[in-house]
Structures are given as structure tokens and as C-alpha cells.
Amino acid sequence: MHHTWMRYLTPAPVHHRLGLTCLGVGLQHGELPPVGPRTLDHHVAVVVSAGGGWLQDPDGHRHIVTAPALLWLTPGVPHHYGPDPSWDECFVDFTGPATTAYTELGYIEPDRPVVPLSDTAAARATVTRIARAARRDNPLLEVETGAAVHELLVALRRARADLAPDGDPVLHALARDAFQPLSVAEHAVRHGMTPAELRGAVRRAAGRGPKDYLLTIRLGRAKELLAATELPVAAVARRVGYDDPAYFSRLFTRRVGIAPVRFRAQQGRTPPGTRDDSAPDPHDPPTTDHPHAT
């Protein structure tokens, strides 16, 4: 015997322009029939919070599914999976132009059809909220469910079991060494990895490459030094790992949108030697939890 509740939505074209739209939501458990083989034209996140089963990829390889886990069903990729009798799942079907960026950032992982999770509580709470919002008399239905899909992708990213609760050890080490003038290859040697292995590890953990991750940390520290000290720009550049102040200024300007001297002038409200930690810098919102090396 199985228990199923699901609802499917038909957003208008204008809702698709919001970036992500919810096409369906459901919760089911018990003795469920196998799914597929089938191919969809949209994404589905299936959150398995109890039980287990299998998922067969397009190459015919069977992956063992053990809760808590996430199944990524991606557009155009055939999938086939079978739950055991104790399987408990919730799912959200979604689409939209923002799926490209979320994939590039590592939040959606087409190459990992089965992702182990450390916990499903936050994801299930978001799916339950989507289910409540999906009632037919809700005038905000499409916008509210679409906004919650963004939240679901963040919740699933946080719950990935390959990230320890206090962050990833590779990211910690990169953050610690971020201000040393080391190349990506030299960082890789320190970790006993090839550059390709380091790039893969950082992309899985931070949703970006090591060069971009290091740059984010360096520029974040440069902003702190520009705002809170009177160090010359050349000295700030050296502190964050750049021997060439002109190169640092060009990099800072391209990434932040204004030159270091103008950034400092904008921060003139902050007395030298102090820093307000109450809110993130709007120019550089935090996207990954990482410790600032000191």
C-alpha cells in the first residue's frame, strides 16, 4: 500500500522569466512502483528521507540509493529507479533559465544522479511549503512556489553529505593559504592532488573553480583593508598576495566595479581601524561559508 499526494502546475510565460518555476510537487511513501524508464524535458529533485532502492543511469549502471539521498533527474537524460517498501520521498519538478547558472555553480549536478545527504529536514520543510503554496485558490501560487524552488536548491546544497557541517577541509586549507603567491598547481601539490583533482574538489564544494574561490577571498580581505586601514593600495595588494599593484587594481576594478581608491572613498564613513560586521558587503555577498585567514 502506498500513499501519494501530488499537484502539477502550469506557469505562464511571464513566470518563467522569474528564473525558476515550479511545475509539480508531491509527497509519497510505502510500496511505490518503479519509475521509468522515461525521459523528461525538465528537472526533478527527488528527496528520499527513508528507505532505499536503486537508480539505473543511461549507461545501464545501477546506483544503490540509501536514504537520506537526493536523486537528480535532468532534462533529456533517461532515468529508471525502483524504491523498496520503506521508501519515503518528496519531489519537486521545476524548470527555467536559472537552471543553467545553478548547474554551473554546482547546485544542480547532472553528473551525479544520486547525491548522499546528511539530513533532509530543511529540504522537506521547503517542499512542504511548496505543497501548501500550491493549493488551487492561492493567488500567489506561481510566484510563491517559484521562489521556494530557489530556497530548495540552497537547502539541498547545504545538506550534501560530502560537505562536513563545518565546511570542507580543502576549502579551509585554500582559505588559510589564500594570500600566499601560489599558483593553482602549487596549491594542488600541497594537497597531494593533481590540478584537475583540486579543481574538481573545489567545484564540488564551492560551486566554482579554485582560482575564482581564491580571488573571492583575496578581494574580500582587500576590501576590509581598504575600508578599515590607511595602508597604501600597493601595501594592500601585497597583503593579499599580489606583488604588482597595477595588476591588483585592474583585477579589483574589473571584479568589484570600481577602483580600490574609489572603494576606499566610498567607505569613508568607517573610521580607520574599525569595521562593521553587522551586514555583508553588498558588492560581495557571501556565497560560500569560508574562514578568513589572518
PEQUI-V508688 format. One record per backbone hydrogen bond with DSSP energy under -0.5 kcal/mol. CO is the residue of the C=O (numbers start at 1). NH is the residue of the N-H. E is the energy in kcal/mol with one decimal. If there is no record, write none. Layout:
co=(CO CO)
nh=(NH NH)
e=(E E)
This chain:
co=(1 3 5 7 12 12 13 15 16 16 19 21 23 24 25 26 27 28 29 30 35 38 40 43 44 44 45 45 46 46 47 47 48 48 50 51 52 53 54 55 55 56 57 61 61 63 64 65 68 69 70 70 71 71 72 73 74 76 79 79 80 81 82 84 87 88 88 89 90 91 92 93 93 94 95 96 97 97 98 99 100 101 102 102 103 108 109 113 114 115 116 120 121 122 123 124 125 126 127 128 129 130 132 135 137 138 140 141 142 143 144 145 146 147 148 149 150 151 152 153 154 155 157 159 159 160 162 164 167 168 169 170 171 172 173 175 175 177 180 183 184 185 186 187 188 188 189 194 195 196 197 198 199 200 201 202 202 202 203 209 210 211 212 213 214 215 216 217 218 219 220 221 222 223 224 225 228 232 233 234 235 236 237 238 241 243 244 245 246 247 248 249 250 251 252 252 253 259 260 261 262 263 265 266 267 269 271 275 281 288 291)
nh=(31 29 27 25 15 16 17 18 19 97 98 95 9 93 7 91 5 89 3 32 81 79 76 94 46 73 47 92 48 71 49 90 68 69 88 67 84 65 82 57 63 80 60 57 63 55 66 53 117 48 72 115 46 73 74 44 77 78 37 38 56 35 54 87 30 49 50 28 47 26 45 23 24 43 21 99 100 101 102 103 104 105 107 108 106 110 112 72 116 70 161 124 125 126 127 128 129 130 131 132 133 134 135 138 139 141 144 145 146 147 148 149 150 151 152 153 154 155 156 157 158 159 160 118 119 163 164 167 164 172 173 174 175 176 177 178 293 180 182 187 188 189 190 191 191 193 192 198 199 200 201 202 203 204 205 206 207 208 207 213 214 215 216 217 218 219 220 221 222 223 224 225 226 227 228 229 273 236 237 238 239 240 242 241 243 245 248 249 250 251 252 253 254 255 256 257 257 263 264 265 266 267 268 269 270 271 274 277 284 290 293)
e=(-1.4 -2.0 -2.6 -2.3 -1.1 -1.2 -1.0 -1.5 -1.7 -0.6 -2.3 -1.9 -2.4 -2.4 -2.6 -2.5 -2.3 -3.1 -2.8 -1.5 -2.2 -2.6 -3.2 -2.7 -0.6 -2.6 -0.6 -1.7 -0.7 -2.8 -0.7 -1.8 -0.7 -2.1 -2.0 -2.5 -2.7 -2.7 -2.1 -0.5 -3.6 -0.9 -2.4 -2.6 -0.6 -2.2 -0.5 -2.2 -2.3 -2.9 -0.5 -2.9 -2.4 -0.7 -0.6 -2.4 -1.8 -0.6 -0.6 -2.0 -3.7 -3.4 -1.9 -1.9 -1.8 -2.5 -1.1 -2.6 -3.2 -2.1 -2.3 -3.1 -1.4 -2.1 -2.9 -1.7 -1.2 -0.5 -2.4 -2.0 -2.3 -2.2 -2.4 -1.3 -1.3 -0.5 -1.8 -2.0 -0.5 -2.3 -2.5 -2.9 -2.3 -2.0 -2.5 -2.6 -1.9 -2.3 -2.6 -2.3 -2.5 -1.6 -1.2 -1.7 -0.7 -1.6 -3.2 -2.5 -1.9 -2.4 -1.7 -1.3 -1.2 -1.4 -2.4 -2.1 -1.6 -2.7 -2.7 -1.8 -2.3 -1.5 -0.9 -3.5 -0.6 -1.5 -0.5 -2.4 -0.5 -2.3 -2.2 -2.4 -2.8 -2.2 -1.9 -0.8 -0.5 -1.9 -2.8 -2.4 -2.4 -2.0 -1.7 -1.0 -0.7 -2.8 -1.5 -2.4 -2.7 -2.2 -2.4 -2.7 -2.4 -2.2 -1.9 -3.4 -0.5 -0.6 -1.7 -2.3 -2.9 -2.1 -2.2 -1.8 -2.8 -2.9 -2.0 -2.3 -2.4 -2.4 -1.7 -2.4 -2.7 -2.5 -2.5 -1.6 -4.4 -2.2 -2.7 -2.0 -2.4 -1.6 -3.0 -1.5 -0.5 -0.8 -2.3 -2.6 -2.2 -2.6 -3.0 -2.6 -2.5 -2.3 -3.2 -0.6 -1.8 -2.6 -2.5 -2.0 -2.3 -1.5 -1.5 -0.5 -2.7 -0.6 -1.7 -0.7 -1.7 -0.6 -0.6)
